[in-house]
Amino acid sequence: METRSLVPHQSAAFTLPVASVRSVFRPHDVERKLAKLPNRDHENLRTTYERMLERGPERFQVKPSGLPDMASLYEQLPNFADALNDVKRHVALSQDSRDGLEVTPMLLLGPPGIGKTHFARKLAELLGTGMNLVPMSSMTAGWLLSGASSQWKGAKPGKVFEALVEGQYANPVIVVDEIDKAAADAQYDPLGALYGLLEHDTAGCFMDEFAEVAIDASQVIWIMTANDERCIPEPILNRMNVFEIEPPSFEAARQIARNLYLAIRAEHGWGERFVPEPAGDLLDQLAELAPRDMRRALMTGFGNARLESRDHIAIDDLPKAATSKTKLGFLQ
């Protein structure tokens, strides 16, 4: 697949992305498939091919224009330091060269609610590319990743095709969430498509079963999340860097809660009605929660405090579930 460079953006902070343009499919392949379609039937497939030709094959391939300042991410996600270090190494390798950014597929292994999906979203923002979430817990067949044959009623392309053909980027972050929850049966393997997609060489000519046109998925940045690695086939585990995400220490959890308070306050106009810093006892209480639950508890707290015309959140403003002892095992 062809790659064409654009003039890079320059930034003293090295935070703006460098963009090149990469072709993710060959229009000639699509034209040939379209010409062979019978005049009747296959309307969904015909529409898909016409849409591909209308949009064209070129997508942005982006990378940071220098080593980005990741200090805030290390502060926000203290228990993801090893995974962040891995990303930093890959970004460094791609600097001062025409190479695209390649990140070895990673598996984030840890308990529910610890912030694995939030990490993926922050990583997509850091790299300047888009994020697509594929929740494996709801998948019952492998075709949701790789598409279903157009012979089937209601068939459509898979998530990888959608991310690359309908999206803007040749190197999106695709998050396969709760990969250990995939429900396989004798006929379909939900993880079957990943055997080829996680290998750089074979991913360059990924074939979606609906469109049956080769797609270049070699630049996709893959992040898998799981609670239990024992449910993941060994050949897939061997294709990824595995990072065990431990619960944050109590002090790190307090810092996460403070960061969330500041972020929520800054994101909303009504935030100006609240004090700039949360109280220490509030942070102590929030630190008992999993990071995923902190935001919900804070939003409830802000609302209850506002109902009482107060400019600060009290412990009693939090939902009852957040004020009972709890929730997250801390590192000592």
N, C-alpha and C positions, 0 to 999 in steps of 0.2 A: 504494500500500500504506500502511496506517495506521501511525503512530508514536505511542506514548504514553509520556510521561516518568514516571520514578520519582523518588523523593526521592534526590538524590545523596549519596553517602558523602563525608564531609569528612576530610581528613588534613593535618596540618601539613607533611608531606613531599610532599603532592600525588601520592601513588603509588596510592591506591585508585581503582578505576574508577567513573565515573559510568555508571549503567545506565538505559537507556530500553527500552521494549518495542516491537518492530516486527513487523508481520504480514508473513510471507514468502509467503503464498498466500491465496486467498479460499476459505473452506470451501464456499461455494455452488458454485464451479466443480467441486470434488471430488465433492460430493453429486450434481451433475448427471451427471458421468461415471460414478459408481458406479451410478446408477439405470438408465443405458443399457446396462450390461453384460449380456450374455446369462446365463441361469442356469447354463450349463455353460461350461467352458473359462475361460481368462483368470484362473485362480486367483491367480497371482502379482500380477496387476494389481489384482484385487479386494482382496487382502491389503494391497497398497501404499496404496490409497485408504482402507481402514479404519484403517490405521496412521496416516495423515495426519490423519484426523478425530479419532482417539483422542488424538494428541499436541497437536492444535490448531495454529493458524498463528503464534502469537506466540513470538518468540525475543528474547533479550537483544541489544541493541545497545550496546556499551560503548566508552568512551574514557577515558583518564586524566583524573582530576579537576583536573589542572593540568599545567603543564609538568613532566614527571618529571625526576628527577636522572639524567642519562644518562652521567655521568662514568665509571662503571664499564664501561659498554658501549664507550665510546671507548677505554678502557684495554684491554679484552679483545679488541676488534676494531679495532685501529688503522688497518688498511688499508680499512675500511668507513666512514671519516669522512664522505665525500661523501653516501653513502646515508643515514647517520644524520642528517646535517644536513637532508636532504630530509624525513625523517620528522618531525623536530623542527618544521619549518615547518608541516607539515600539522596537527600536534597544536596548535600555537599558534593557527592559524586557527579551530579548533573550540572554543577555550576561551571561557568567558563567553557562550555562546550555546546555543540549542537545537539547533543543527546537529549532525548526526552527524560522525564522523571520516571524511573522505574522503582516501585516499592514492592519488595517481596510480600506475597500474601501473608496476612497476619491473623492469628486467632487470639482473641481476648477471652481468657478463661477466668471466670469468677462468679460469685453469687449474684442473684437477681438484684437489680436496683442499684448497683454499685457505680453506674455511670458509663457503661461500655458504649452504648449508642450515642450518648452525649459526646464521648471522646471522638467517635467517628464524624459527628457533625462538625466539631471544632477542627478536626483534621482537614475536612473538605474546605472549610473557610480559610485555613492557613495556606492550603495549596492553591486556592483560587479556582477550584473546579466544583462541579456539582456533586450532590449525594443522592443515591437511590437506595431505598430500604426494601429489602425482600424478607418478610417475616416467615421463616421456615415452619413455625409452629402451626401455621394455617395451610401449609402446603400438603396436598395429598398425592401429587403426581409430579414426575420430573419435568413435564412439559411446561410448568409455570416458569422455569428458568430458560428452557431452550425452545419453547413454542410447541404447538400441537399441529399435526398434519392438517393441511387445508381440507382433507377429505372428511374430517370430523365436523359435525354440526357445531356451530358456535366457536370454532377454533380461532386462535389469534396468535400473534407473535409472543415470544417470551420476554421476560424482564430485561435480559441482556440486550436484545434487539431494541426494545423500547428506549433503554438508556442511551444507546449509541445512535440510533437512527432518528428518534424523536427528540433527543436531547441536543445540547449545544457543544458537548465536549467529547473528544476522543479518549480522554483519560478520566472519566468520572470515578468517584468513590462509590463502589457498590457494597453495601453492608448486608451480608447474609446473617440475619438476626436469629439467634437460638438454633444454630445448625444442628445441635444435638436433639432437637425436638422434631426433626423431619420424620414424617410417618411413611415408611417404605412398605410396599406390598410386593407380591410375587411378580406382578406385571410391570410396575414402574418403580424406578429408583429416583427419588427426589434429588439425590446428590449426583446422579449419573453425569450430568453435563459438566460438573466441576472438575472431573478428571482431566478433561481437555482444556477447560478454561483457566485452570490454575498453572498450566504449563505454557510458558511464553511462546514456544515455537508453534504449538498446535492452536493456541488462542488466536493467532494471526489469521486463521481461516475458519473461524467458528461458523457452523452452519445451523441457522435457526430452522427448525423443522417446518414451520409454517411458510416462511418466505423462500426457503431453499436457495438462498443467496449467501455467498461467503461474506462474513463480517469480520473486520479487524478488531478483535477484543483484546489484543496483546498489551494495550496500554492501560487497561482498567486497573484501578487500585482496589484490591479486594481486602475487606475486613470482615472476619467472621466473629461472631460472639457465641459463647456456649457456657453452660453451667457445669457440664460433666463431659470430659473428653472421652470417656469410655464408650459413648454412643457414636463416636465419629470413626469411620473406617480408617485404618492405618495408612492406606495409600494417600488419603486426603490430608491427614495430619502431617505426613512427610513432605507435603508440598507447601507447608506454611511455617512461618516463625511463630512459636507458641509463647504467649506472655501470660503468666498467671497473675491476675490482678487481685491483690490482697485488699481487705478492708483498710481504710485509712486509719491512722492513729487518732486518738481523741483530739489532739491539737490540730491535726490536719483536717478532721471533720468540722471543727469549729471554724477553721479558715474557709472551708467550702461553704458553710452556712453563711458566713459573713459576705463572701463573694456573691452568693445568690441574692442576699438581701440588697446589696448595693446595685446589682444588675437589674433586679425587678424594679427597684425605686427609680433607676435611671431610664428604664424603658417606658415608663408611664407618666403622663402629665400629672396624675394625682400623687405621684411619688414626692413631689415638692412639699406636700402637706405632712410628710413624715421626717423624723429626725435623721440626720445623715448616717449615724452609726447605731446599730442595734445594741441592746443592753447585753451585758455579759451573761446574766442568768438565762436569757433567751437563747444565746448561742450554745450554752451548755445543754439546754434541752434539745435544741435542733440537732446537735452533734450526736445524739443518740439514734437518729434516724438514718436510714440509707439515703444516699444523695438524691435518688429519684423521688423520695417522699418529701424531701425538704422543701422543694418548690411548692408543692400542693399545700403543705402546712403553712408556709409563709403567705401564700395568697389568701388562705382562710384567715390568717392572723391579721393581715392588712385590712381585710373586709370588716372583721369584727371590731378592730380598733377604730375604723372610720365610723362605724355605727355608734360607737361610744364617744365620737368627736375627740378622740385622742390622737396625738402626733407620734405615738410610739406603740409598738406591739408588746403586750404583756403575755406572760406564759399562759394565762387563762384564755387568751384569744386564740391559741392554737387548737386544732381539733383534738378531741379527747384521746384518739389513738396515738397522738404525738406526745402526750403527756403521761403515758404509762410506760413503765420500764420494760425493756425494749430490746432492741430491734437489730442492732448491728454489732458484731463482735469486733472489737478494736485490736489493732496491733499494740503490743506492749513496748 
